[in-house]
Amino acid sequence: MQKYTYIADVNEKRLTLTINNATAVVPLYQVFTNGRLVGCLLKEKMEDNLIWSGTTLLIQELAPELGDFIRRTDEFSF
């Protein structure tokens, strides 16, 4: 399972987020910090646009930033 590591600035603090790739079993990207699940990230296709949303307030606020990071990482990795 592929994992992404992202450092986010939240309320003037740095959070290290570990993001598990979505799978057929779990279609959401699970986001962890310090080993705790803090929410999930969902990729949705709206017409020709890709929309990222989150299941918690923290992840919802970071969704566009995290989604862009995942997209850029995938472009350079695969």
C-alpha positions in Angstrom: 0.0 0.0 0.0 1.4 3.4 -1.0 1.6 6.1 1.6 2.1 9.8 1.3 3.8 12.0 3.9 2.8 15.6 4.0 3.7 18.4 6.5 0.9 20.9 6.9 0.8 24.2 8.8 -2.3 24.2 11.0 -2.9 27.0 13.5 0.8 28.0 13.5 1.8 24.3 14.2 3.3 21.8 11.9 1.5 18.5 11.5 3.0 15.5 9.9 0.3 13.7 8.0 0.5 10.2 6.7 -2.0 9.5 4.0 -2.9 5.9 3.0 -3.8 5.5 -0.7 -7.4 4.7 -1.5 -8.1 1.0 -2.4 -11.0 -1.0 -3.7 -11.8 -2.1 -0.1 -11.4 1.5 1.3 -12.2 4.0 -1.4 -11.1 6.9 0.8 -7.6 8.2 1.5 -7.2 7.7 5.2 -5.2 10.6 6.9 -3.3 10.0 10.1 -1.2 12.1 12.4 0.8 10.6 15.3 -0.8 7.2 14.5 -4.4 8.5 15.0 -6.9 8.7 12.2 -7.9 12.4 11.8 -10.2 12.0 8.8 -10.5 10.8 5.3 -9.9 12.5 1.9 -12.3 11.8 -1.0 -11.6 12.4 -4.7 -14.6 13.1 -6.8 -15.0 13.7 -10.5 -17.3 16.6 -11.3 -17.6 17.0 -15.1 -14.0 17.6 -16.2 -12.8 18.8 -12.8 -11.4 16.8 -9.9 -12.8 17.9 -6.5 -11.2 16.9 -3.2 -13.3 16.8 0.0 -12.7 15.7 3.6 -14.7 13.9 6.2 -13.6 16.1 9.1 -13.2 19.9 9.4 -9.4 19.6 9.5 -9.3 17.5 6.3 -12.0 19.5 4.6 -9.8 22.6 5.1 -6.7 20.9 3.8 -8.5 18.9 1.0 -7.4 21.1 -2.0 -3.8 21.3 -0.7 -3.6 17.5 0.0 -5.3 16.6 -3.3 -2.8 18.8 -5.2 0.1 17.2 -3.3 -1.2 13.7 -4.2 -1.7 14.6 -7.8 1.8 16.1 -8.2 3.4 13.1 -6.3 1.6 10.6 -8.5 2.7 12.5 -11.7 6.4 12.3 -10.7 6.3 8.8 -9.2 4.5 6.8 -11.9 
